[in-house]
Amino acid sequence: MNEYKPESSVDQIDKLPDQYRKANNEPALRLGKVWDGILRVGLGELAIKSGTALTFFVLLVLVVWVMGTYYLPEQAVNRPVVAQAAAINTETTPNVPPVKPVFTGSGGIYGIPRRSDIHTVIADKPRYDVIPYTVEVGDTIFGISEKFNLSPETILWGNQYILGDDPHRLSPGQVLNILPVNGVYYDWHAGDGLNGVADYFGVTPDDIINFKGNRLSAETIGDYMAPNIEVGTWLIIPNGTREFVSWSAPRITRDDPAVAKIMGAGSCGEIYDGPIGTGSFLWPAVERYLSGFDWSPETNHFGIDVAGDFGHGIFASDAGVVVYAGWNDWGYGNVIVIDHGNGWQTLYAHLDSLSVGCGANVYGGQVLGLMGSTGNSSGPHLHFEMRSDTYGKVNPWNFLN
């Protein structure tokens, strides 16, 4: 019995009538015959991969040809001539002259493109004169100094007769002197010598003479010991510095409380004895945040202004003896100063009323009086200071518990 074998598609194509093959696209039928033959020998997968790679290569060549024909020539035309000249003028062709920009008849330019900028930056002109500034509500020494790009010290040193080196005296409506540079504003006195004034403020006589705002000259000054400067002339001392005038209580000990008699009526005149502090300092008020100035030696504020309200208690920070109790003439209002007997002193200012007097023995946490707003104060708060015989005036934040 003969085995049945189905005819392949190729055999079937060969047996088709000529008229049918022509009507049904004989080339396509032949291509199918070839493909069937490739499958018979097992090369179908290889043929597919090869065909895909060939198609990709043809497309790639086509893309490169299109780019080279239509896009790259346009880029080359618009390329700045200066860049072409830089490419030519290299070490390999050192004698090739630079190519100048080429102007076209229509006003265009192939060369350095010029970009218009309608914004013009004008540098600040240096200022040499003192200008006035009227203090506004909410102003502070720091805020004013930042506004005019000056140091806080310069604001105080330029207005000693107005502020008295006391930032608490700043108030709306005051007209301050704003110096053109950091330094000191000095009122020339009879008998002043240029060398002495310059040395006091840490500068040279030439620094004062050469500053344009002072309108001085070496030719007209004459003798530096007795210069031709009119009494009452205000001079700018550029980059000058000086010590602040202290308006807080001096170091007052229980052995010599009378040293504070220049501070006001609260001075105590006798020698006292009493408890010694522990060296551990308690927070002196009810609230634990600030309502005014922080510790800032640059504004002559050697304390912290603790927030609170009228009637809040003020507490002794540590044990000791009261060596000042009463009014202070330097803007602190009602003040208490405690000597702790171990080299430490604490000060409590702007109190509304006092609960202790001179010579009283006090202990940490004891009520000294009530919070107020006496003296140079814009509202109820406690101005609190600490002083050490070893460290001087210290930042209370570093020692309070």
Secondary structure as GFF3:
##gff-version 3
##sequence-region A 1 401
A	DSSP	alpha_helix	9	15	.	.	.	ID=ss1
A	DSSP	alpha_helix	18	23	.	.	.	ID=ss2
A	DSSP	alpha_helix	26	40	.	.	.	ID=ss3
A	DSSP	alpha_helix	44	66	.	.	.	ID=ss4
A	DSSP	pi_helix	67	71	.	.	.	ID=ss5
A	DSSP	alpha_helix	72	78	.	.	.	ID=ss6
A	DSSP	alpha_helix	81	88	.	.	.	ID=ss7
A	DSSP	beta_strand	102	103	.	.	.	ID=ss8
A	DSSP	beta_strand	109	110	.	.	.	ID=ss9
A	DSSP	beta_strand	131	134	.	.	.	ID=ss10
A	DSSP	alpha_helix	141	147	.	.	.	ID=ss11
A	DSSP	alpha_helix	152	157	.	.	.	ID=ss12
A	DSSP	alpha_helix	160	163	.	.	.	ID=ss13
A	DSSP	three_ten_helix	167	169	.	.	.	ID=ss14
A	DSSP	beta_strand	175	178	.	.	.	ID=ss15
A	DSSP	beta_strand	183	187	.	.	.	ID=ss16
A	DSSP	alpha_helix	194	200	.	.	.	ID=ss17
A	DSSP	alpha_helix	205	210	.	.	.	ID=ss18
A	DSSP	three_ten_helix	212	214	.	.	.	ID=ss19
A	DSSP	alpha_helix	218	221	.	.	.	ID=ss20
A	DSSP	beta_strand	234	238	.	.	.	ID=ss21
A	DSSP	three_ten_helix	257	263	.	.	.	ID=ss22
A	DSSP	three_ten_helix	297	299	.	.	.	ID=ss23
A	DSSP	beta_strand	304	307	.	.	.	ID=ss24
A	DSSP	beta_strand	313	315	.	.	.	ID=ss25
A	DSSP	beta_strand	320	328	.	.	.	ID=ss26
A	DSSP	beta_strand	333	339	.	.	.	ID=ss27
A	DSSP	beta_strand	344	354	.	.	.	ID=ss28
A	DSSP	beta_strand	361	362	.	.	.	ID=ss29
A	DSSP	beta_strand	367	371	.	.	.	ID=ss30
A	DSSP	beta_strand	381	388	.	.	.	ID=ss31
A	DSSP	beta_strand	392	394	.	.	.	ID=ss32
A	DSSP	three_ten_helix	396	398	.	.	.	ID=ss33
###
